[in-house]
Amino acid sequence: MGNKLHIVSLGCTKNLVDTEVMMGKLQNFTLTDNQEEADVIIVNTCGFIDAAKQESINTVLNLHEARKEDSVLVMAGCLSERYKEELAKDMPEVDIFTGVGDYDKIDELLVEKKSRFSEAVYLIDGAERVVTGSTYHAYIKLSEGCNQTCSFCAIPSFKGKLNSRTLDSIAKEVESLVAKGYWDFSFVSQDSSSFLRDQNVKDGLSLLIQRIELIEGVKSARILYLYPSTTTISLLKNIAKSNIFHNYFDMPIQHINDDMLKLMKRGFGKSQTLELLEFMKSLPNSFLRTSFIVGHPQETQEMFDEMCLFAANFGFDRINVFAYSDEETTSAHEMKEKIPAKIINKRAEILGKIASKCMEKSLKNEIGKEVQIVIDGESDEHEYLLSAKELLWAPEIDGEIYVNDKTSDEELEFGKIYKAKITGMVGNILTATVENA
């Protein structure tokens, strides 16, 4: 076997961490962007909803069409785990199948050239990763699995119950990454606010905050994917008190109608959800991101209208919109009164336009402010524009800033924090002048 590797990571940032673990185990390989010259091709798949499943299958088949004859094609991750029997039968193009339990054994699988599915989900603990996409930022996975029973979500069926890492394991990983020059961290899991609840610790995230603050060299951090019924005002206050963790709140509430929240088995109703959101919004320099699902079984036009009105007026900075995907193994799959696909798509389009307006309003509110930014590199737009983001923002998903001026002659460095003034907006991209270099 040759030593050129082409690897594709699909789906969420949690998948990306698993891909980086595989890359860490295959550092004797040379990465290539050209699948036609690769000796090994790995696709870390997503199996969350129909669109993601189709993207995963299409990616594998397209890579197979272009690969050289003696290469090895590996299908890994959530989709492979969820449909292992069906895929093994229906996709002879794939040489090795593996799921969500053997990311750190990928080197062994390539030697054996055999498929493998461990019973336990892989929980990162001490594995060396090759962090991608940034010289200063890394994602840190808090746990695997989920104890929630949301009607629309199939993830617990193939990822299992909540399984949290220890604080020591997380701290050691952060320390090792700081030693390599990383200083900005996003902590992620399926339900981050339930971290350590499987170990009978009720407020694990507050303990995490305290522990991370003790690590010298961590300058910036945020927590992604809070769940309403496991998020407390006490936790939000501890985030607000932190000198490292931003008031960045990513809470996918999925709906706001009380009856629909009950159908979705979300744990919290409208009033309690609003209480959390209002408190988040009241905190200084807060940033609110959420997600909504449209077209869940039994969603009436009145329920949808209520969600649209709320989304348009509450003051979210960013909104993700998902069209309901009818997933087997979920309780929603068994429900009657399914919404026709044509109506679901129309509702997604309507709410998507509201989400775009909310983002536009949030960005316009930044104009004239002095903020901390990080310069990522040259922009794709023009050689004289630098691409940056607000330090508060999560990488890639929250937007880009064009740095088009500075108040000193000092050369600007990539991956460094600067104070800047937001001066305007081009399309949906802010422009800024660096004020201290």
C-alpha positions in Angstrom: 0.0 0.0 0.0 1.3 3.5 -0.9 1.2 6.4 1.5 -1.0 9.1 0.0 -4.2 9.8 1.9 -7.3 11.6 0.8 -9.8 12.2 3.7 -13.2 13.8 3.7 -15.1 14.8 6.8 -18.9 15.3 6.5 -21.5 16.6 8.9 -20.9 18.3 12.2 -17.8 19.5 14.1 -18.0 16.5 16.4 -17.4 14.4 13.2 -14.5 16.7 12.4 -12.8 15.8 15.8 -13.1 12.1 15.0 -11.6 12.7 11.5 -8.7 14.6 13.1 -8.2 11.5 15.4 -7.9 9.3 12.3 -5.5 11.7 10.8 -3.4 11.6 14.0 -3.2 7.8 13.6 -2.1 8.1 10.0 0.6 10.7 10.2 2.9 8.4 8.2 0.6 9.1 5.2 1.0 12.2 3.0 -2.3 14.1 2.6 -3.4 14.8 -0.9 -6.4 16.8 -2.3 -6.4 14.7 -5.4 -8.4 11.5 -4.9 -7.1 10.2 -8.2 -3.6 9.8 -6.8 -4.6 8.7 -3.3 -3.7 5.2 -2.0 -6.2 5.4 0.8 -9.5 7.3 0.7 -11.5 7.8 3.9 -15.0 9.3 4.1 -16.2 10.1 7.7 -20.0 10.1 7.0 -23.0 11.8 8.6 -26.2 9.8 9.2 -28.4 12.5 10.9 -31.0 13.4 8.3 -31.9 12.4 4.8 -29.9 15.2 3.1 -26.8 14.4 5.1 -27.2 10.6 4.3 -27.6 11.3 0.6 -24.5 13.6 0.6 -22.5 10.9 2.3 -23.5 8.2 -0.2 -22.9 10.5 -3.2 -19.5 11.5 -1.9 -18.4 7.9 -1.5 -19.7 6.9 -4.9 -18.1 9.9 -6.6 -14.7 9.2 -5.0 -15.0 5.6 -6.1 -15.5 6.7 -9.7 -12.4 8.8 -9.6 -10.0 6.6 -7.6 -7.1 4.6 -8.9 -7.5 0.9 -9.3 -5.4 -0.4 -6.3 -6.6 2.2 -3.8 -8.5 1.4 -0.6 -11.8 3.1 0.0 -13.0 3.4 3.6 -16.5 4.4 4.7 -16.5 5.4 8.4 -18.7 7.2 10.9 -22.4 7.7 11.7 -24.0 6.6 8.5 -21.8 3.5 8.3 -22.7 2.7 11.9 -26.4 3.3 11.5 -26.9 1.2 8.3 -24.0 -1.3 8.5 -25.8 -4.3 7.3 -27.6 -2.5 4.4 -24.5 -0.7 3.2 -22.3 -3.7 3.3 -24.8 -5.4 1.0 -25.6 -2.5 -1.3 -22.2 -0.7 -1.7 -19.6 -3.2 -3.0 -17.6 -0.1 -4.1 -16.4 0.2 -0.4 -13.4 -1.9 0.7 -13.6 -1.2 4.5 -16.6 -0.2 6.6 -16.2 1.1 10.1 -18.5 3.0 12.4 -18.2 5.2 15.5 -16.1 3.0 17.7 -12.8 2.6 16.0 -11.4 6.0 14.9 -8.2 5.4 16.9 -7.9 1.9 15.2 -8.0 3.1 11.6 -4.3 2.2 11.1 -5.0 -1.4 12.2 -8.0 -1.6 9.9 -6.0 -0.5 6.9 -3.4 -3.2 7.7 -6.0 -5.9 8.2 -8.2 -4.6 5.3 -11.2 -5.7 7.2 -14.4 -4.0 8.3 -14.9 -3.5 12.0 -17.7 -2.2 14.2 -16.9 -2.0 18.0 -19.8 -2.2 20.3 -18.8 0.9 22.3 -18.7 4.4 20.8 -15.2 5.9 20.7 -14.6 8.4 23.4 -11.5 10.4 22.7 -9.0 10.1 25.6 -5.4 11.0 25.0 -5.4 10.3 21.2 -3.2 12.6 19.2 -5.2 14.7 16.7 -4.1 16.6 13.6 -6.2 19.8 14.0 -7.4 21.2 10.7 -8.6 24.5 9.4 -6.9 26.8 11.9 -3.6 27.6 13.5 -5.1 28.9 16.7 -8.6 27.3 17.2 -9.6 23.7 18.0 -12.8 21.9 18.8 -12.9 19.9 22.0 -15.4 17.1 22.3 -17.0 16.8 25.8 -19.0 13.5 25.4 -20.6 11.0 23.2 -24.3 9.9 23.0 -27.3 11.6 24.5 -29.9 10.9 27.1 -32.6 13.1 25.6 -35.6 11.5 23.8 -36.4 14.1 21.2 -39.1 12.8 18.9 -37.2 13.6 15.6 -33.7 12.6 16.5 -32.2 9.1 15.7 -28.7 9.8 17.1 -29.2 8.0 20.4 -30.1 4.8 18.4 -26.6 4.5 17.0 -24.6 6.7 19.4 -26.1 5.4 22.6 -26.6 7.0 26.0 -24.6 10.0 27.3 -21.0 9.1 28.0 -18.9 12.0 29.3 -15.2 12.4 29.3 -13.5 13.2 32.6 -12.4 16.7 33.4 -8.8 15.4 33.6 -9.0 14.0 30.0 -10.3 17.2 28.6 -7.8 19.4 30.5 -4.9 17.2 29.3 -6.1 17.6 25.7 -6.4 21.3 26.0 -3.0 21.6 27.6 -1.4 19.6 24.8 -3.0 21.8 22.2 -2.0 24.9 24.0 1.6 23.6 23.9 1.2 23.4 20.1 0.1 27.0 19.8 -3.7 26.8 20.0 -5.4 29.3 22.3 -9.1 29.4 21.2 -11.4 26.5 21.9 -15.0 25.5 21.1 -16.4 22.8 23.4 -18.9 20.5 21.7 -21.2 17.5 22.2 -24.7 16.4 21.3 -26.0 17.9 24.6 -23.2 19.9 26.2 -25.3 21.1 29.1 -25.7 17.5 30.3 -21.9 17.1 30.5 -21.0 14.8 33.5 -24.7 14.1 34.4 -24.0 10.4 33.6 -21.4 10.6 36.4 -24.0 12.1 38.8 -22.6 15.6 38.5 -25.4 18.1 37.9 -23.4 21.2 36.8 -20.5 19.7 34.9 -20.1 22.7 32.6 -19.4 25.0 35.6 -16.7 22.7 36.7 -15.3 22.6 33.2 -15.2 26.4 33.1 -13.3 26.5 36.4 -10.8 23.9 35.2 -10.1 25.4 31.8 -9.6 28.8 33.4 -6.6 27.3 35.2 -4.8 26.4 32.0 -2.3 29.1 31.1 -2.4 30.0 27.5 -6.1 29.6 26.9 -7.3 33.0 25.8 -10.8 32.4 24.4 -13.5 29.7 24.6 -17.2 29.1 23.9 -19.6 26.2 24.5 -21.8 25.0 21.7 -25.1 23.1 21.7 -26.8 23.8 25.0 -30.1 22.0 25.6 -32.9 24.0 27.2 -33.9 21.6 30.0 -30.4 20.9 31.1 -29.2 24.5 31.0 -29.6 26.4 34.3 -29.5 30.1 35.2 -26.6 29.3 37.5 -24.6 27.9 34.5 -25.3 31.0 32.5 -24.1 33.2 35.3 -20.9 31.2 35.6 -20.3 31.7 31.8 -20.9 35.4 32.3 -18.4 35.6 35.1 -15.6 33.9 33.2 -12.7 35.9 31.8 -12.1 33.2 29.1 -15.5 31.9 28.1 -17.6 34.2 25.9 -21.3 35.0 26.4 -21.9 32.8 23.3 -25.1 30.8 23.6 -25.9 28.2 21.0 -29.2 26.7 22.1 -31.2 24.8 19.4 -34.8 25.3 20.7 -36.4 23.7 17.6 -39.8 25.4 18.1 -41.6 27.8 20.4 -45.2 26.6 20.3 -46.0 24.9 23.6 -47.9 22.0 22.1 -45.2 21.3 19.5 -42.5 21.4 22.1 -44.4 18.6 23.9 -44.8 16.6 20.7 -41.1 17.0 20.1 -40.4 15.7 23.7 -38.1 18.7 24.3 -38.5 18.6 28.1 -39.1 22.3 28.5 -42.1 24.3 27.4 -42.4 27.8 26.0 -42.3 29.8 29.3 -39.2 28.1 30.7 -37.4 28.3 27.3 -38.2 32.0 27.1 -36.9 32.5 30.6 -33.5 31.1 29.6 -33.4 33.0 26.3 -34.3 36.4 27.9 -31.6 35.9 30.5 -29.0 35.1 27.9 -30.0 38.2 25.9 -29.7 40.4 29.0 -26.0 39.5 29.5 -23.4 41.9 28.2 -21.9 41.2 24.8 -24.1 38.2 24.4 -24.4 36.3 21.1 -27.5 34.0 20.5 -27.6 31.2 18.0 -30.5 28.8 17.7 -32.1 26.2 15.4 -35.7 25.5 14.4 -37.3 22.5 12.7 -40.2 23.1 10.3 -42.7 20.5 9.3 -42.7 18.2 12.2 -45.7 15.9 12.2 -48.9 17.7 13.4 -47.4 21.1 13.0 -50.3 23.4 12.1 -50.1 26.6 10.1 -50.8 28.4 13.4 -47.9 26.7 15.1 -45.6 27.6 12.2 -46.8 31.2 12.2 -46.1 31.5 15.9 -42.6 30.3 15.4 -42.0 32.7 12.5 -43.2 35.7 14.5 -41.0 34.7 17.4 -38.0 34.1 15.3 -38.4 37.5 13.5 -38.8 39.5 16.7 -36.8 37.9 19.5 -33.4 39.2 18.5 -31.4 36.1 17.6 -28.0 36.7 16.0 -28.0 33.6 13.9 -30.8 31.0 13.1 -30.4 27.6 11.5 -33.5 26.2 9.8 -34.0 22.5 9.3 -36.7 20.8 7.3 -38.2 17.9 9.2 -36.6 14.6 8.1 -38.7 11.5 8.8 -36.2 9.1 10.5 -36.9 5.5 11.3 -36.3 4.6 15.0 -37.7 7.9 16.1 -41.1 8.4 17.8 -42.0 11.1 15.2 -41.7 8.5 12.5 -44.6 6.7 14.0 -46.8 9.8 14.3 -49.8 10.4 12.1 -50.7 13.7 10.3 -47.3 13.9 8.4 -46.8 17.2 6.7 -46.4 17.0 2.9 -42.9 17.6 1.6 -44.1 20.5 -0.6 -45.4 22.3 2.5 -42.3 21.5 4.6 -40.1 23.0 1.9 -42.2 26.1 1.6 -42.1 26.6 5.3 -38.3 26.1 5.4 -38.0 28.8 2.7 -40.2 31.3 4.6 -38.3 30.8 7.9 -35.0 30.8 6.0 -35.7 34.3 4.8 -36.5 35.4 8.3 -33.2 33.9 9.5 -31.4 35.9 6.8 -33.0 39.1 7.9 -32.1 38.4 11.5 -28.5 37.8 10.6 -28.5 41.0 8.5 -29.9 43.0 11.4 -27.3 41.5 13.8 -24.4 42.3 11.5 -25.6 45.9 11.0 -25.7 46.4 14.7 -22.0 45.7 14.8 -21.2 48.7 12.6 -19.5 51.4 14.5 -18.5 49.1 17.4 -14.9 48.4 18.6 -14.5 44.7 18.8 -11.7 42.1 19.1 -11.0 40.2 15.9 -8.7 37.4 14.7 -7.2 37.5 11.3 -7.4 34.2 9.5 -5.6 34.9 6.3 -6.0 36.6 2.9 -9.6 36.8 1.7 -10.9 35.0 -1.3 -12.4 38.2 -2.5 -9.3 40.4 -3.2 -5.6 40.2 -2.5 -5.7 43.5 -0.5 -8.5 42.3 1.8 -7.7 40.1 4.9 -10.3 37.6 6.2 -11.1 37.8 9.9 -13.8 37.0 12.4 -14.9 38.5 15.7 -13.2 36.7 18.5 -16.6 36.0 20.1 -17.9 34.2 17.0 -17.6 30.5 16.3 -15.3 29.7 13.4 -16.8 29.4 9.9 -20.5 29.4 10.9 -21.0 33.0 12.2 -19.5 35.0 9.4 -16.5 36.7 8.0 -15.0 40.2 8.3 -12.9 41.9 5.6 -10.1 43.9 7.1 -9.5 46.7 4.6 -7.5 49.3 6.6 -5.3 49.8 9.6 -4.1 52.8 11.7 -0.5 51.8 11.8 2.2 50.6 9.4 2.9 47.5 11.3 2.4 44.2 9.4 -0.7 42.3 10.5 -0.2 38.7 11.6 -2.5 35.8 10.9 -3.9 34.1 14.0 -3.4 37.1 16.3 -6.0 39.1 18.2 -6.5 42.8 17.3 -8.8 45.6 18.3 -10.7 46.8 15.3 -13.6 49.1 14.5 -16.4 47.8 12.3 -16.8 50.3 9.5 -19.4 49.0 7.1 -20.9 46.0 5.4 -20.6 44.6 1.9 -23.4 42.1 1.2 -23.4 40.0 4.4 -19.8 40.6 5.2 -18.6 43.3 7.6 -15.6 45.5 6.9 -13.2 46.7 9.6 -10.2 48.9 10.4 -7.5 47.5 12.7 -6.9 50.1 15.4 -3.9 48.6 17.2 -1.2 46.7 15.4 
